[in-house]
Amino acid sequence: MKITPLPPLNSLVAFEAASRHLSFTLAAHELNVTQGAISRQVRHLEDFLGSALFTRLNRNIYLTETGLQYRQAISAALVDIARATGEIKKWQGEHKVTVSTTSAMAALWLLPRVASFQSEHEEIDLRIVASDSIQNLHKQECDFGLFYCRTPPENMQTFALFSEVVFPVCSPDYLQKVGPLSSAEDIFSKTLLFLEDSHTDWLSWEQWFTAVNLPQFTPKNRLNINNYPMLLQAAINGQGVALAWGELSDCYLESGALIRPVSHALRTNSCFSILEVANTGRVTASVRLFREWLLNQRSTSVI
């Protein structure tokens, strides 16, 4: 059923403030508008109602009998609206969790898992913000971040999710296309996929070769990609050999879309972690609950 007749709502707010203060000036100060704007809104409401709400005497205003009755009804209604609005805003604040993370972490680790959390906690509204830079995390409007880092930023509380394990991957089709590969040189001298990302400190091929005591192979071809999910997709498409990070590539290994052509793997002391700005005040129950849930997703590989 249509609610009618409804007065101009902006005029209602102006009238309520003016009737409470018995002053257009004080009402204007409260609502952060000009005195003239309050006066116009009140006259607009009076024209709509066809009745005077104030008696204007010299520089003072007084409520008419109609104005007094109308104020009592309007004030109660506006208080109810404000109370309901406050409850909603409080609910959103208490039941909303915002997470900042890289596109790789979001696509390959977080999003495949959050469906189960949402099914268990339908009252919590999750917001995931993609950010490939860990810099200035304390300035971002988020409850915490999920990032890979060798050295956590200062003034951050850190909860390790899983350690860094790095190994080469390629597709079965790639191995068939390039022919029989019997040595590391055969594998790494064809086509390598390079991650170009100035905002991360992920391992490069050169660093990985050194760490696992392999020669610095120079591939015949190289493909440079600045996005890790795209890099893995290129490997799945049979375009070369890529460096993969455990946990972020497990689903592709389990499905057979990717395989490990060599057994070499590097485990470092770096971690993918939950990062929270320290001493930010009260942490909501929803944030604590989601953090605990994330930590329960950790594999036994965490150092």
C-alpha positions as CSV (number, residue, x, y, z in Angstrom):
1,M,0.0,0.0,0.0
2,K,1.3,3.4,-1.0
3,I,2.0,5.7,2.0
4,T,0.4,9.0,1.2
5,P,0.4,11.9,1.7
6,L,4.0,12.3,2.5
7,P,5.5,15.8,3.1
8,P,8.8,16.9,1.7
9,L,11.2,14.9,3.8
10,N,14.0,17.5,3.9
11,S,11.5,20.0,5.1
12,L,10.5,17.7,7.9
13,V,14.1,17.5,9.2
14,A,14.5,21.3,9.0
15,F,11.2,21.8,10.9
16,E,12.0,19.3,13.6
17,A,15.3,21.0,14.3
18,A,13.8,24.4,14.2
19,S,10.9,23.4,16.5
20,R,13.3,21.8,19.0
21,H,15.6,24.9,19.2
22,L,12.9,27.5,18.5
23,S,15.6,29.1,16.3
24,F,16.3,28.9,12.6
25,T,19.9,29.9,13.4
26,L,20.6,27.0,15.8
27,A,18.8,24.6,13.5
28,A,21.0,25.7,10.6
29,H,24.1,25.2,12.7
30,E,23.0,21.7,13.7
31,L,22.2,20.7,10.1
32,N,25.2,22.5,8.6
33,V,23.1,24.7,6.2
34,T,22.3,28.4,6.1
35,Q,19.6,30.1,8.1
36,G,17.9,31.0,4.9
37,A,17.8,27.3,3.8
38,I,16.0,26.4,7.1
39,S,13.5,29.3,6.6
40,R,12.8,28.2,3.0
41,Q,12.3,24.5,4.0
42,V,9.9,25.5,6.8
43,R,7.9,27.7,4.5
44,H,7.8,24.9,1.9
45,L,6.4,22.6,4.5
46,E,3.8,25.1,5.6
47,D,2.7,25.6,2.0
48,F,2.4,21.9,1.6
49,L,0.3,21.5,4.8
50,G,-1.7,24.7,4.2
51,S,-1.2,25.8,7.8
52,A,1.3,27.9,9.7
53,L,3.7,26.0,12.0
54,F,5.4,29.0,13.5
55,T,4.4,32.4,14.7
56,R,7.1,34.9,13.9
57,L,7.4,37.8,16.3
58,N,10.2,40.3,15.9
59,R,13.3,38.0,15.7
60,N,11.8,35.1,17.7
61,I,9.7,32.2,16.5
62,Y,7.0,30.2,18.4
63,L,5.2,27.1,17.6
64,T,1.5,27.4,16.7
65,E,-0.9,24.9,18.1
66,T,-0.7,23.0,14.8
67,G,3.1,23.2,14.9
68,L,3.2,21.9,18.4
69,Q,1.0,18.9,17.6
70,Y,2.9,18.2,14.4
71,R,6.2,18.4,16.1
72,Q,5.2,15.8,18.7
73,A,4.2,13.3,15.9
74,I,7.1,14.1,13.7
75,S,9.8,13.9,16.4
76,A,8.6,10.5,17.5
77,A,8.7,9.2,14.0
78,L,12.1,10.6,13.3
79,V,13.5,9.1,16.5
80,D,12.1,5.7,15.4
81,I,13.8,6.1,12.0
82,A,17.1,7.2,13.6
83,R,17.0,4.2,16.0
84,A,16.3,1.7,13.2
85,T,19.0,3.3,11.1
86,G,21.5,3.1,14.0
87,E,20.8,-0.5,14.5
88,I,21.4,-1.3,10.9
89,K,24.7,0.7,10.8
90,K,25.8,-1.0,14.0
91,W,24.9,-4.4,12.5
92,Q,26.9,-3.7,9.4
93,G,29.9,-2.5,11.5
94,E,29.7,-5.6,13.8
95,H,29.0,-8.1,11.0
96,K,31.2,-6.8,8.2
97,V,34.8,-8.0,7.6
98,T,37.0,-6.3,4.9
99,V,40.1,-8.1,3.8
100,S,42.9,-6.7,1.6
101,T,44.9,-9.2,-0.4
102,T,46.7,-9.8,-3.6
103,S,44.8,-10.9,-6.7
104,A,46.8,-14.1,-6.7
105,M,45.9,-14.9,-3.0
106,A,42.3,-13.9,-3.6
107,A,41.8,-16.0,-6.7
108,L,43.9,-19.0,-5.9
109,W,43.5,-19.5,-2.1
110,L,40.9,-17.3,-0.5
111,L,37.9,-17.3,-2.8
112,P,37.8,-21.1,-3.3
113,R,37.5,-21.4,0.5
114,V,35.2,-18.6,1.6
115,A,32.0,-20.3,0.4
116,S,32.1,-22.7,3.3
117,F,32.6,-19.9,5.8
118,Q,29.7,-18.0,4.3
119,S,27.4,-21.0,4.5
120,E,28.3,-21.3,8.2
121,H,28.1,-17.6,9.0
122,E,25.4,-16.0,6.8
123,E,25.2,-13.0,9.1
124,I,28.7,-11.9,8.2
125,D,29.3,-9.7,5.2
126,L,32.7,-10.3,3.6
127,R,34.4,-7.7,1.4
128,I,37.6,-8.6,-0.4
129,V,39.7,-5.8,-1.8
130,A,42.4,-6.7,-4.3
131,S,45.7,-4.9,-3.7
132,D,49.0,-6.1,-5.0
133,S,51.0,-3.8,-2.7
134,I,51.6,-4.4,1.0
135,Q,52.7,-0.8,1.3
136,N,50.6,1.5,3.5
137,L,48.4,-1.4,4.6
138,H,47.7,0.6,7.8
139,K,46.0,3.3,5.7
140,Q,43.7,1.0,3.8
141,E,40.1,0.6,5.0
142,C,40.4,-3.1,5.9
143,D,40.3,-5.2,9.0
144,F,43.4,-7.1,8.0
145,G,45.5,-8.2,5.0
146,L,46.5,-11.5,3.5
147,F,50.0,-11.1,2.0
148,Y,53.2,-12.9,1.2
149,C,56.2,-11.2,2.8
150,R,59.7,-12.1,3.8
151,T,59.8,-9.5,6.5
152,P,56.5,-8.3,8.0
153,P,56.0,-4.5,8.0
154,E,56.6,-2.7,11.3
155,N,53.7,-2.2,13.7
156,M,51.9,-5.2,12.3
157,Q,50.6,-8.2,14.2
158,T,51.4,-11.3,12.1
159,F,49.6,-14.7,11.9
160,A,51.3,-17.2,9.6
161,L,49.0,-19.1,7.2
162,F,51.4,-21.2,5.3
163,S,55.1,-21.2,4.5
164,E,56.7,-20.6,1.1
165,V,57.4,-23.7,-1.0
166,V,58.5,-23.0,-4.5
167,F,58.8,-25.5,-7.4
168,P,58.5,-25.6,-11.2
169,V,55.3,-26.6,-12.9
170,C,54.1,-27.1,-16.5
171,S,51.2,-28.8,-18.2
172,P,51.3,-32.4,-19.4
173,D,50.7,-31.1,-23.0
174,Y,53.8,-28.9,-22.7
175,L,56.0,-31.9,-22.0
176,Q,54.6,-33.8,-24.9
177,K,55.0,-30.9,-27.2
178,V,58.7,-30.3,-26.4
179,G,59.6,-34.0,-26.6
180,P,61.4,-36.2,-24.1
181,L,63.1,-34.4,-21.3
182,S,65.7,-36.3,-19.4
183,S,67.6,-33.7,-17.5
184,A,67.1,-30.3,-15.8
185,E,68.9,-28.6,-18.8
186,D,66.3,-30.1,-21.1
187,I,63.5,-28.8,-19.0
188,F,64.8,-25.3,-18.3
189,S,66.4,-24.5,-21.6
190,K,63.2,-24.4,-23.6
191,T,60.6,-21.8,-22.5
192,L,60.4,-20.3,-19.1
193,L,57.6,-18.1,-17.8
194,F,58.7,-15.1,-15.7
195,L,56.7,-13.2,-13.2
196,E,57.3,-9.5,-13.5
197,D,55.9,-7.8,-10.4
198,S,57.8,-4.9,-8.9
199,H,55.4,-4.8,-5.9
200,T,56.3,-8.2,-4.5
201,D,59.5,-9.9,-3.3
202,W,58.6,-13.3,-4.7
203,L,61.5,-15.5,-5.8
204,S,62.8,-15.1,-9.3
205,W,64.1,-17.9,-11.5
206,E,67.7,-16.8,-10.9
207,Q,67.2,-16.9,-7.1
208,W,65.5,-20.2,-7.3
209,F,68.2,-21.8,-9.4
210,T,70.8,-20.6,-6.9
211,A,68.9,-21.8,-3.9
212,V,68.4,-25.3,-5.2
213,N,72.0,-25.5,-6.5
214,L,71.2,-25.6,-10.2
215,P,73.0,-23.7,-13.0
216,Q,71.7,-20.5,-14.2
217,F,69.9,-21.8,-17.3
218,T,69.2,-19.5,-20.1
219,P,66.0,-20.5,-21.8
220,K,65.6,-20.4,-25.6
221,N,62.3,-18.4,-25.1
222,R,60.9,-16.5,-22.2
223,L,57.4,-15.1,-21.6
224,N,57.1,-12.2,-19.1
225,I,53.8,-11.8,-17.2
226,N,53.0,-9.4,-14.4
227,N,50.1,-11.3,-12.8
228,Y,50.5,-14.6,-11.0
229,P,47.1,-16.1,-11.8
230,M,47.8,-15.3,-15.5
231,L,51.2,-16.9,-15.2
232,L,49.7,-20.1,-14.0
233,Q,47.1,-20.0,-16.7
234,A,49.9,-19.7,-19.3
235,A,51.5,-22.8,-17.8
236,I,48.2,-24.6,-17.9
237,N,47.9,-23.6,-21.6
238,G,51.2,-25.3,-22.3
239,Q,53.2,-22.1,-23.0
240,G,56.2,-23.0,-20.8
241,V,57.5,-23.8,-17.3
242,A,56.6,-21.5,-14.4
243,L,57.6,-21.2,-10.8
244,A,54.7,-22.2,-8.6
245,W,54.0,-21.6,-4.9
246,G,52.6,-24.4,-2.8
247,E,48.9,-23.8,-1.7
248,L,48.4,-21.4,-4.6
249,S,48.9,-24.1,-7.2
250,D,47.7,-27.2,-5.3
251,C,44.3,-27.3,-6.9
252,Y,45.9,-27.4,-10.4
253,L,48.3,-30.1,-9.3
254,E,45.5,-32.2,-7.9
255,S,43.4,-31.9,-11.0
256,G,46.3,-32.8,-13.3
257,A,46.2,-29.5,-15.1
258,L,49.8,-28.9,-13.9
259,I,52.5,-31.3,-13.1
260,R,56.0,-31.0,-11.5
261,P,58.6,-31.9,-14.1
262,V,61.4,-32.1,-11.6
263,S,61.5,-32.9,-7.9
264,H,63.5,-29.8,-6.9
265,A,61.6,-27.6,-4.4
266,L,62.6,-24.7,-2.2
267,R,61.2,-24.1,1.3
268,T,62.1,-20.7,2.7
269,N,61.4,-19.0,6.0
270,S,58.9,-16.6,4.3
271,C,55.2,-17.0,4.8
272,F,51.8,-16.0,3.5
273,S,50.3,-14.3,6.5
274,I,47.4,-12.5,8.1
275,L,48.6,-8.9,8.8
276,E,46.8,-6.7,11.2
277,V,47.7,-3.2,12.2
278,A,48.6,-3.3,15.9
279,N,46.8,-1.3,18.5
280,T,43.8,-0.3,16.4
281,G,41.3,-0.5,19.2
282,R,38.5,-3.0,19.6
283,V,38.4,-5.9,17.2
284,T,34.8,-7.0,16.4
285,A,33.7,-10.6,17.1
286,S,33.2,-11.1,13.3
287,V,36.8,-10.2,12.5
288,R,38.0,-12.5,15.3
289,L,35.8,-15.3,14.0
290,F,37.0,-14.9,10.4
291,R,40.6,-14.7,11.5
292,E,40.2,-17.9,13.5
293,W,38.5,-19.6,10.6
294,L,41.4,-18.6,8.2
295,L,44.0,-19.9,10.6
296,N,42.1,-23.2,10.7
297,Q,42.6,-23.5,6.9
298,R,46.4,-23.7,7.4
299,S,48.1,-26.7,6.2
300,T,50.7,-28.6,8.3
301,S,53.4,-27.0,6.1
302,V,53.3,-23.8,8.2
303,I,56.7,-23.1,9.8
